[in-house]
Amino acid sequence: MPRVYRVPYQGTLTNAGGDSDLLEILPADDKPCALIGMRLCQTSEVGDTQEEGLRITVRRMGATVTSGSGGSAVTPVANDTVDGAAGFAAECNNTTVATTSGTSTVMEEIGWNERASPMEFWWPEEAYQPVVRQGEALLVRCETTPADDLSIQVTFFVKEF
């Protein structure tokens, strides 16, 4: 039976380094994962008139994946107290993005006006949820360098089979 986990993170999305992997999921052996939703928030730009549109992508990387770095390992939180620990590894806000020797497939293109906070995105039906398997990586990447640093609060909702 699938279990749902939350991957919460708060930190700074900087304008210094270019692209950032807001989320990186590496599934465990024989435990595919699906991204079922995400909530992106920021609290530092609420009075700033310099709104920006940020390009957010959901990517699947296959073959040999090299994990990104510069971010934080995050412990997924079980949605139900009877569920065990998640098998997948999660990292947030990697400033050096993940790479692959295989194909990097953009599964979703999402525009986020950072003043529209929170921004929620849900995949309501299983047929539309991005899925990754062992040896692959699921990434939510900010493809736009913000004009200045943003204090972000993000939560990703991940189903593990």
N, C-alpha and C positions, 0 to 999 in steps of 0.2 A: 504494500500500500504506500503511495507517495506521501512524503512529509513536506511541509512548508517551513522554510526558515527565513528569517529577516537578517539582512546584512546592513547594520546601521553604521554610519561614519559621520564625523564632523571634523573639519579641518579647513585648510586654505587652498583654494585653487589659484595658483600664481600666474602672473603674466610673464614670468622669466623664462620658462622652459619650453614653450610650445605645447604640443598635444599632451593630454593626460588621460590615463586609463582610470576612469572613475570607479570601475569595478572590473575585477578579473576573477573568473571562476575556473578552477581546474578540478574536474570531476574525479572521484575516486574510482577504483577498479569496479566495473560492473554496476555503477550507480550513476546513470545519466542524470543530467540536471536541465531544468527549463527555467527561463526567466519569465515570471508571470506578472511582474509589475515593478514600478520604481517611482520614487518621490524625490524630486530635486528641489532644494530650497537654498536660499542665500539670505543673509541678514546684514550684510555690510553696505549694500548699495541702495537701500530703501529710499533715501532722500536725494540720491544722485540723479542729475538730469541726463547723464551719459549712458542711456540704456544701450544694451548690446544684444545682438542676436548671436547665440552660440550654436554651432553645429554639433549635435550629439549623434553618434552612430552606435548601433548594436552590431557587433562583429562575431563571426565564428572563425577560429583559426584551427586548421587541421595539421596533421603530420607532426614534425618536431616543433614544439612551442618553447620559446625561451621567455620565461616570465619577466615582466617589467620590474622596475626597482624604484626606490625613492619614496614609496608610499608606506602604507601600514597593513600588516596582517590583521584581519578582523575575524573574530570568532562569531560564526553564525548563531543566531538565537532561535531556538525551536519555537514554533508557533503554539505548541501544546506541551505542557510540562511532562507528559508521559513519553514524549519522543526522545530518542537518544541524541547524541551529538551528531552533527552533520559529518558526512564523509568527505565532502568537497573542501578544497582550500579556497579561501577568499582573501583578496587584497583590494584596498581602495586607494585611490589617488596616486597611482604610480606616475612619477614624472618622467621616467624612462619607460616608454611603452613596450609592450610585449611584441615579439616578432615570431615568425614561423618560416620554416623551410618549405611549407606547403602553401595552400591557398588561404588568403585572408578574404573572407566573404562578408561584405556589408549586407546585413539582413534588414536593417531599418535605418532610415534617415529621419532625424527629429530635430526641429528647430526649437530652441529655448530662448525666449526673451528673459534675461535674468531678473528683470523687475517683476515678471509674472511668477510670483513665488507664493506657495509651492506649485510646482508643475508635476502633475501626476500622469503616468502613462500605464495602461493596463492591457494585457492580452487576455481577454475574457474566455476564449475558447482554446482548448488544448491544440487544435489544429494550427493556430497562429503563434503559439509560444515558441520562442527560439530555444532549441534543444542542442546540448553538447554531450559528447560521450568521452569515455576514457581516451587520453591522448590528445584531446582537443581542448580549446580554451574558449570561453564566452567572455566577451569584453563589452563594456559600455565606455565609449571613448569620447572625450571632448576634443573635437577636431579643430577648434578655434581657440587661439590664445586670447584670453580676456585682456582688455585695455589696462585694467589694474587688478590687483589681488581681490578675490572674493572669499568671504567666510561662507563655507557651504555646509549644509546638513543634508545627507542623502540616506535613503533607505531603499534597499533592493529586496525584492521578494522572490525567493528561489525555491522551486519544487525539486526535490530529489526523489528519484524512483528507486 
